Amino acid sequence: MNTTITFVVIFVFFYTAGFAVTLWREKNKLGSAAVFLLAVSIVITPFFSVFR
């Protein structure tokens, strides 16, 4: 089960980081930074709740 959750978290991280890159290319720097922080929090949060 942990491997499934790990793959889902990695997929969501890359999808969100890709959206941040798209925003960066569209000259929306502030939005890109906010979405990248969201992507980082997506990676960190499961260690406090799922992977105990």
Residue pairs with C-beta under 8 A, 6 or more apart in sequence:
2 50
2 51
5 46
5 50
5 51
9 42
9 43
9 46
12 42
13 39
13 42
13 43
16 35
16 36
16 38
16 39
16 42
17 36
17 39
19 35
20 32
20 33
20 35
20 36
20 39
21 32
23 31
23 32
23 35
24 32
